[in-house]
Amino acid sequence: MKEFALANLWTLTNLLGAVVVVVWARSAGLLSVQAWQKPLRDTKPHPTSVWIACAVMVWMTGQVAGSIFLGLTKLTPDTTQMHVMIAATIYVVSITVGVVLIYLLMASAPNAGLKTRITTLFRGFMLLLVAWPVLTIMGILCVYGWFMITGEKPQNLGHPTLRSLVDDPTDPWVWALASLAVIAAPIQEEIIYRGLLQSALLRASNRIWVAVGASSLIFALAHLGTVPNHAIPSLFMLSVCIGFAFERTRSLGVAIGMHIAFNAANVALAILTTQ
């Protein structure tokens, strides 16, 4: 009974928060057609093909590095330690290549919004707090929708890293995996999906809504098989929020900060709600 009451209170609080956020966004003109039309970032110095090629390169180099490490290592396969080592290899290589490419792209496209500073990361943390009630309600609606359509109750912990953290909280390798999910994954994904792919789509369409919508769809579909199907719409909404914030603030650091805060919040909630 107590858990039911807490769940209802959590839902009601986030519902009220979501209403406040939507009303504020509407009054600020953020939901107007004009706000989603003309770009504020200048991605024209590079053709669409260059932006896409850089996105593919960042992703591909990480995958190749992970495959090479898997072929050379003598660690026991299919263990948490192995997963951590492979993931760390992928992220280190991918992020390194991404940072180098971003630096090179910024040289001739200084107004593309690719700069990242510590202050922009914290700004991203704050913007995630603003978007959090909307994202939470979206997640709740996805759970209820999935249950109404399939009759199956989705798992409370959708991501395998969260399940591992709850199942074996004393394993240091599980915490290492969670740390990668909180810090490394957002950096890599924001470089690929926002900094490069969304910039490519913005360059091609010259419309914010096209760039944000298409990159968010690709981002969500890329997680198929990693998270339950009912969580895909929530990831799409998360990506839309991050993508729009990227366009409005013209700062990749804001996008990275929002993503880090989202992943960290989910890790914290998974631990707190399963104690």
C-alpha positions as CSV (number, residue, x, y, z in Angstrom):
1,M,0.0,0.0,0.0
2,K,2.8,2.4,0.9
3,E,4.6,1.6,-2.4
4,F,1.4,2.2,-4.3
5,A,0.9,5.6,-2.6
6,L,4.5,6.6,-3.3
7,A,4.1,5.6,-7.0
8,N,0.9,7.7,-7.3
9,L,2.6,10.7,-5.6
10,W,5.6,10.3,-7.9
11,T,3.3,10.3,-11.0
12,L,1.2,13.2,-9.8
13,T,4.2,15.3,-9.0
14,N,5.8,14.7,-12.4
15,L,2.4,15.3,-14.1
16,L,2.1,18.7,-12.4
17,G,5.7,19.4,-13.3
18,A,5.2,18.5,-16.9
19,V,2.2,20.8,-17.1
20,V,4.2,23.7,-15.7
21,V,7.0,23.0,-18.2
22,V,4.7,22.8,-21.2
23,V,2.9,26.0,-20.1
24,W,6.3,27.8,-19.7
25,A,7.7,26.5,-23.0
26,R,4.5,27.7,-24.8
27,S,4.6,31.1,-23.2
28,A,8.3,31.4,-24.1
29,G,7.6,30.6,-27.7
30,L,9.6,27.4,-27.7
31,L,6.6,25.4,-29.0
32,S,5.9,27.8,-31.9
33,V,6.4,26.8,-35.5
34,Q,9.0,29.6,-35.9
35,A,11.1,28.1,-33.1
36,W,11.5,24.8,-35.0
37,Q,12.2,26.3,-38.4
38,K,15.2,28.6,-39.1
39,P,18.5,27.3,-37.8
40,L,20.6,29.2,-35.2
41,R,23.7,27.2,-35.9
42,D,25.8,27.5,-39.0
43,T,26.7,24.1,-40.5
44,K,27.1,25.3,-44.1
45,P,30.9,25.5,-44.1
46,H,30.9,21.7,-44.5
47,P,28.8,19.7,-47.0
48,T,26.3,17.1,-45.6
49,S,28.5,14.3,-46.8
50,V,31.4,15.5,-44.6
51,W,29.2,15.6,-41.5
52,I,27.8,12.1,-42.2
53,A,31.3,10.7,-43.0
54,C,32.6,12.0,-39.7
55,A,29.7,10.5,-37.7
56,V,30.3,7.1,-39.4
57,M,34.0,7.3,-38.7
58,V,33.5,8.0,-35.0
59,W,31.1,5.0,-34.7
60,M,33.1,2.7,-36.9
61,T,36.5,3.2,-35.3
62,G,35.1,2.4,-31.9
63,Q,33.5,-0.9,-33.2
64,V,36.7,-1.9,-35.0
65,A,38.8,-1.2,-31.9
66,G,36.4,-3.3,-29.8
67,S,36.6,-6.2,-32.3
68,I,40.3,-6.1,-32.3
69,F,40.5,-6.1,-28.5
70,L,38.0,-9.0,-28.4
71,G,40.2,-11.0,-30.8
72,L,43.4,-10.3,-28.8
73,T,42.3,-10.7,-25.3
74,K,42.6,-13.8,-23.2
75,L,39.9,-12.8,-20.7
76,T,37.0,-15.1,-20.0
77,P,34.2,-14.4,-22.5
78,D,30.8,-13.2,-21.6
79,T,31.7,-11.8,-18.2
80,T,31.1,-8.4,-16.7
81,Q,34.9,-7.8,-16.7
82,M,35.0,-8.6,-20.4
83,H,32.0,-6.3,-21.2
84,V,33.7,-3.5,-19.3
85,M,37.0,-3.8,-21.1
86,I,35.4,-4.0,-24.5
87,A,33.1,-1.1,-23.8
88,A,36.0,1.0,-22.4
89,T,38.1,0.3,-25.5
90,I,35.2,1.3,-27.8
91,Y,34.5,4.5,-25.9
92,V,38.1,5.6,-25.6
93,V,38.9,5.1,-29.3
94,S,35.5,6.5,-30.5
95,I,35.6,9.6,-28.2
96,T,39.2,10.3,-29.1
97,V,38.5,10.2,-32.8
98,G,35.3,12.2,-32.2
99,V,37.2,15.0,-30.3
100,V,39.8,15.2,-33.0
101,L,37.2,15.5,-35.8
102,I,35.1,18.0,-33.8
103,Y,38.3,20.2,-33.4
104,L,39.0,20.0,-37.1
105,L,35.4,20.8,-38.1
106,M,35.3,23.8,-35.7
107,A,38.3,25.4,-37.4
108,S,36.2,26.3,-40.5
109,A,32.7,26.1,-38.8
110,P,33.1,28.1,-35.6
111,N,29.4,28.8,-35.4
112,A,28.2,25.2,-35.6
113,G,27.8,24.9,-31.9
114,L,30.5,22.3,-31.4
115,K,32.3,23.9,-28.5
116,T,32.1,22.3,-25.0
117,R,33.0,24.0,-21.7
118,I,32.5,23.0,-18.1
119,T,29.9,25.7,-17.7
120,T,27.8,24.3,-20.6
121,L,27.9,20.9,-19.0
122,F,26.3,22.3,-15.9
123,R,23.8,24.2,-18.0
124,G,22.9,20.9,-19.5
125,F,22.3,19.4,-16.0
126,M,19.9,22.2,-15.3
127,L,18.0,21.8,-18.5
128,L,17.6,18.1,-17.9
129,L,15.9,19.0,-14.6
130,V,13.5,21.1,-16.6
131,A,12.7,18.4,-19.1
132,W,12.6,15.6,-16.4
133,P,8.9,15.7,-15.6
134,V,8.0,15.5,-19.3
135,L,10.3,12.6,-19.8
136,T,9.0,10.8,-16.8
137,I,5.4,11.1,-17.8
138,M,6.4,9.9,-21.3
139,G,8.0,6.9,-19.7
140,I,4.9,6.1,-17.6
141,L,2.6,6.4,-20.7
142,C,4.8,4.0,-22.6
143,V,4.6,1.5,-19.8
144,Y,0.8,1.7,-19.6
145,G,0.5,1.7,-23.4
146,W,2.6,-1.4,-23.7
147,F,0.5,-3.2,-21.1
148,M,-2.7,-2.2,-22.8
149,I,-1.5,-3.4,-26.2
150,T,0.3,-6.6,-25.2
151,G,-1.1,-7.4,-21.8
152,E,2.5,-7.8,-20.5
153,K,3.9,-5.8,-17.6
154,P,7.3,-4.3,-18.7
155,Q,10.3,-4.7,-16.4
156,N,10.9,-1.9,-14.0
157,L,14.6,-1.8,-15.1
158,G,14.8,-1.6,-18.8
159,H,18.5,-1.3,-19.4
160,P,20.7,-4.4,-18.7
161,T,23.4,-2.2,-16.9
162,L,20.7,-1.1,-14.4
163,R,19.6,-4.7,-13.9
164,S,23.2,-5.8,-13.3
165,L,23.8,-3.0,-10.8
166,V,20.7,-4.0,-8.8
167,D,21.4,-7.7,-9.0
168,D,25.1,-7.5,-7.9
169,P,25.8,-4.1,-6.3
170,T,29.0,-5.3,-4.7
171,D,30.7,-6.2,-7.9
172,P,33.2,-3.4,-8.8
173,W,33.1,-4.3,-12.5
174,V,29.4,-3.6,-12.5
175,W,30.0,-0.2,-11.1
176,A,32.7,0.3,-13.7
177,L,30.1,-0.6,-16.4
178,A,27.6,1.9,-14.8
179,S,30.3,4.6,-14.8
180,L,30.9,4.1,-18.5
181,A,27.1,4.3,-19.1
182,V,26.9,7.5,-17.2
183,I,29.9,9.4,-18.5
184,A,31.5,7.8,-21.6
185,A,28.3,6.7,-23.5
186,P,26.7,10.2,-23.4
187,I,29.9,11.8,-24.7
188,Q,30.2,9.3,-27.5
189,E,26.5,9.4,-28.5
190,E,26.2,13.1,-28.4
191,I,29.2,13.6,-30.6
192,I,27.7,11.2,-33.1
193,Y,24.0,11.9,-33.0
194,R,24.0,15.6,-32.1
195,G,27.3,17.1,-33.0
196,L,27.7,15.3,-36.4
197,L,24.5,13.5,-37.5
198,Q,22.1,16.3,-36.5
199,S,24.4,18.8,-38.1
200,A,24.4,16.8,-41.3
201,L,20.6,16.8,-41.3
202,L,20.5,20.5,-40.5
203,R,22.9,21.2,-43.3
204,A,20.7,19.2,-45.7
205,S,17.3,20.4,-44.7
206,N,17.9,23.9,-43.2
207,R,15.1,23.1,-40.8
208,I,15.4,22.5,-37.1
209,W,12.4,20.2,-36.8
210,V,13.7,17.9,-39.6
211,A,17.2,17.7,-38.1
212,V,16.0,17.1,-34.6
213,G,13.2,14.7,-35.5
214,A,15.2,12.5,-37.9
215,S,18.3,12.3,-35.7
216,S,16.1,11.4,-32.7
217,L,14.4,8.7,-34.7
218,I,17.8,7.2,-35.6
219,F,19.0,7.6,-32.1
220,A,16.0,5.7,-30.7
221,L,16.1,2.9,-33.3
222,A,19.8,2.4,-32.6
223,H,18.9,1.3,-29.1
224,L,16.6,-1.5,-30.3
225,G,17.7,-4.7,-28.7
226,T,19.6,-2.8,-26.0
227,V,16.5,-1.6,-24.2
228,P,12.9,-3.0,-24.1
229,N,10.7,-2.0,-27.1
230,H,8.4,0.0,-24.8
231,A,11.3,2.4,-23.9
232,I,12.0,3.4,-27.5
233,P,9.4,6.2,-27.6
234,S,10.9,7.6,-24.3
235,L,14.4,7.6,-25.9
236,F,12.9,9.4,-28.9
237,M,11.5,12.1,-26.6
238,L,14.8,12.4,-24.7
239,S,16.6,12.8,-27.9
240,V,14.1,15.5,-29.1
241,C,14.7,17.4,-25.8
242,I,18.4,17.2,-26.1
243,G,18.5,18.0,-29.8
244,F,16.3,21.0,-29.4
245,A,18.4,22.3,-26.5
246,F,21.5,21.8,-28.7
247,E,19.9,24.0,-31.4
248,R,18.7,26.7,-29.1
249,T,21.9,26.9,-27.0
250,R,24.3,26.2,-29.9
251,S,26.4,24.2,-27.5
252,L,27.3,20.5,-27.8
253,G,28.4,20.7,-24.1
254,V,24.7,21.3,-23.1
255,A,23.6,18.2,-25.0
256,I,26.4,16.1,-23.3
257,G,25.4,17.5,-19.9
258,M,21.7,16.7,-20.4
259,H,22.6,13.1,-21.4
260,I,25.0,12.5,-18.6
261,A,22.4,13.9,-16.1
262,F,19.7,11.6,-17.5
263,N,21.8,8.5,-17.3
264,A,23.0,9.4,-13.8
265,A,19.5,10.0,-12.6
266,N,18.3,6.6,-13.9
267,V,21.2,4.9,-12.1
268,A,20.4,6.7,-8.9
269,L,16.7,5.9,-9.1
270,A,17.4,2.2,-9.9
271,I,19.5,2.0,-6.7
272,L,17.1,4.0,-4.5
273,T,13.9,2.3,-5.6
274,T,15.3,-1.3,-5.1
275,Q,16.7,-0.9,-1.6
